[in-house]
């Protein structure tokens, strides 16, 4: 399934993903109830969790993976 990343370093990227979370370049994105239209279809929106991004030094913590 294709999903849309919102906020964070991956904002606007459409990537393959499913489930409750998606990891993109060591950053965690969580599923929302939102849908967005892209290229004639609907994609689920995943929002960035800034506390679980490697650039903030927290990507290796268990609760962030």
Secondary structure, DSSP 8 states (H G I E B T S, - for coil): -EEEEESSTTTT-EEE--SSEEEETTEEEEEEEEEEEETTEEEEEEEEEEEEEGGGT-TTSGGG-
